[in-house]
Amino acid sequence: MHVAEAKEQLETKFNWICDSMDNVLKHALGNRPNSEFVFDPEGKLVVSRQWSSPSELRADLEELVGAVQTETTIADLNMTPLAPPRTAATGIVPRVKLAGQMTPVLSKPVMEASSDPYYVKLRAEVDTDFFRTGYGRLYLGFFLDPLYKVHWNNRAMPVVFAIESTTGIIVADDSGEGPDVRVAADADPREFLLDICDDSLNAAREPHELVVSVRYFACDDAETFCKPVSQTYRITLERDRDGGSRRSSDGRGFRPIGGRFFGGSRPGSRMQDMSRETERRRQSNMPPRRSRGRAR
């Protein structure tokens, strides 16, 4: 679908090569985010570069097949910049500010009998303190997939999520909802910051798992449908080697979203109580108390 969209939008005439959904080729070639490889017509690897270099690539190609008579520049292409194909407004909902180092973790859709595609894609990140101390923050970002050309229907219910822990982890706010947006429709992501705590002591060092369910109204930009959608994701709290990285900004702070308190634990909150109990058990080598996140 990505290739088909690119061909239509860019009106390209060259051949495209697309990796599998599991990134089999990327993994086989070393997982570098911007690597570069040149193969000869027989399929032999003749150039391997960890980071793409246009000038070095041109020199390689000139050595392999000869120089071109006239080099084409970007200006020669006379390309018109393409705006994202959106009809719904963006920049309406303020983005959550992240401070410190966040690590993308594995998240996969739980395929169900419903024929609805996953209009919303989940990005999950955990700050590095969690892996070091057992306490930290979980970032959940629900992003509309531009391939499906849909938007949020703000006249209906807001985005609602719920979390169930399957391996003894505490989530301070294991359910919540998105903000009350005044415009009728928008395409901004819905983001949440949640305090989490390892309550199992995780003696086996096995990755924690969380099941996240989300409900929302999706409407297509062509205004041919508008319907409620329910979807489920399974998050594994281990690094996603295909998750990439992004810069974080300062000033994350406490932030109320949709009437619920997200982004930090209030004094005397359940998270702080559980954190203190878990730390006491850890220091005294007491057996872990089996716990599950609350379900609402």
N, C-alpha and C positions, 0 to 999 in steps of 0.2 A: 504493500500500500504506500509506503514511503517513496519507493522508486517511481510508482505510477504518478504520485502527486508531484514529484520533482520534474518528471518528464513533461507533465502538463503545464506546470507553472513556469518552468525555465525554457520550454520548447527546445530541448536538447536533441541532438541527432547522433551522439556517440553512444556506445554500448555502456550499460551499467552493470556492475557486479555487486551483489548484496550478500552479506554474511547471513548465517542462519540466526534465528531468534536466540539461540544459546551461545552465539559468538564463538563458534567452533574454530574458525580461521583466526580470529583475533587471539584466542588463547594459544593456539598452536604456534603463532608467530611472536609470542612474547608479551602480549597484553599492553604494549606501549600505546599511549593515547594518540600519538601523531607520528607513528613510524612510517617508514618508506621502503618499498621493495621493488626491484626491477627483475622481471623474468624474461628470458630470451624466448624466441618462437617455439623452442622445444620444451619449454616449461622449466628450464634450469634457472635457479636463483643466481643472478650475477651481481646484484647490488643489494646490500642490506644496511639500513641506516636507522638508528633508534629514534631520531627526530628528523622530520622532513626538512629539507633545505632546497628551495627552488633553484638557487644558483648551482649547487652541487649536482642536482638532478639534471639540469640542462647540460652541464659538462659531461655527465655520465652518458646521456643520450647522444650527444655529439660524438663521443668516442665510439659508441656502439653502432649507431646508424648514420652518422654524419650530421652536419649542421644544416639548418634550413636557410633558404635564401632570404626570406623576410620574416622577422620575428613579429608575432601578433601581440599587441599590448591590450590591456583592459579597455583603454579608450577606443581602440579600433573596433571593439565589439558593439559599441553604442548601446549598451544595456540599460534599460530603465529599472531603477530599484523597485522591488516588489514589496508592498506592505503586507503584513500577515492578513490572510483572507478571513477577517472577522467582521461580523455585523454588530455583535454585542460590545458594549463599552469595556475598556480596561482602565486600570489605574484608579479604580473606585475604592477598593478595599485595601487599606494599608498593609504592607508586607510585614511579617514577623521578623524582627531583628535578632540575628544570632550572634552571640559573642563566644569566642574561644573556638577550639578545634572540634568539628563535628565529623563523624565517620558515617558514610552511607552503609546501611545494613540491608540484608536480603529481604525482599518482599515479593510474594508471588500471589496471583489471584487464585482463589479457590473456585475452580470451575464447577458450575452448578447446572441444573437442567434448564435454566432460563436461556432463551435465545438472544437476550440483549447483549450487545458487546460491552466491553468495559470502557464506557465513555470517559470515566475518570481513572487516572493513573496515580498510584500512591508512591510518594517518595518518603522513605523513612531514614532518619539519621539519629545517631546517639553520640553524645559528647564523650570524649576520651576518659573523663573522670569515672564514668560508669565501669569501664573495663578495668580500671585500676583500683577503684575503691568499692565498687558495688552500688554507689549512689550516683545519679546523674540525671540528665534530661533526654527525653525522647521527642524528636521533631516529627510531626506528621504533616505532610503536604499533599493535598488532593488537587491534582492538576487536570484540567480538561484536555483531552487528546485532540489536537487541532485537525487530525485526519478525519474525525467524525463531524466536525463543524457544528458543535453544539454549544449551548450557553446555559448558565444557571437561571432558573425561573424564580425570581425573588418575590413574586406575588404568592407563591405557594410556600411550603415549609422550607426552612433553612436546611443546610447540610447537617445531618445528625450522625454521630459515630458512637460506637461502643467497643470496648476492649475487654477481652477475656484472656487471662494469663493461663498458660498450660503447664508451666514449669516453675512455679514458686516465685514469681516476681510480683512486686506490688507496684501499681500505678496509682498515683495520688488522685487523679481525676480520670476514671476509666470510662466516662461517657461525657458527652458534651455536644454542643451545637455551634454552628457558624454564626457570624454576626447578622444583625438585622440591617439589611442593605436597602436604602431608600429608592434606588432606581429599579425599574421593572426587571432588567436583565443585565448581566455582566459576565465576563469571562476570566476574572481574576482567580488565582488559586485560593483555596481555603486552607489555612495553616494553623497548627496548634503546637504548643510547647507543654510537655507534661513531665512532672517529676517521677522518676522511677527508682526502685530500690530492689536489690537482690536479697530476697528474704530466705533463700534456700541454702545459703553458704556455698552452694554449687560445688560440692566437693569433687564431683566427677568432671568439672570444667566443661560440661556440655552446654552448647549455646541455648539460651532461653528462646521460647517461642511465645508469640502473642497472636491472637486471632482478632482482627479488626473488621467490624461490619460497618458499613456506611449506607445511609439512605439519603436520597436527594431527588429533585425534579430536574430532568434534562429535557431541553427543547432544542430542536435543530434550527440552524440559522435561516433555513428556507421556510420555516414555519409550517412544516408538514406534520409534525408531531410534537407533543409535550406530555411526558408521562413520568410517574414515579419509578425510581430504580433502586433496587437493593443489591449490594455487592459485598463480597467478603474477601479479605486478604489475610495471608499468613506471613507474619514477620519473624524472621530468625535473627537474633541479635549477634550476628557475626558479620564481618566486613564483606561488602559486596564489591568484588574486584572489577565489576563492570559499572559501578555506581558513579565513577568520576569524582570530581571535587569542585568546590566553588569557594569563593572568598566569603568570609563571615564579616559582619559589621558589629561595631560596639553598641552598647546601650540596649542590650536585649531586655533587661529589667523585668518587672512584673507587668502583666498586661491582661486586663479583663476582656474577654471575648464572648459576646452573646450572653452577657449576664452571668457567666461562670468565671471562676478565677483560674487562669492558666498562666504558666510561665514561672511559677515559684510556689513554695509552700508557705502558707500563713502560719504565724506563731501558734503552737498548740495544735497544728493540723494532724490528720491521721498519718500523713507521710512522715512528719517529724517524729511522732510517737513510734511508728514502725521502724524508722531508721535507728532510733536510740535502742529499741529492743534488739534489733538485729546486731548492732554493734556490741551490745552487752553479751549476746550469745556468742559472737565471734571471739571476743576477748576471753570468755570463760570456757570456750570449747564445748558449749552446750550443744546438744543435737538440734538441727534446724527444725523450726516449726513449719509444717507444710501449709502453704497459703496460696490462695488464688486471688487474682484481682476481682474486685466486686463486679457483678454483672447487673446492669439496670435495664 
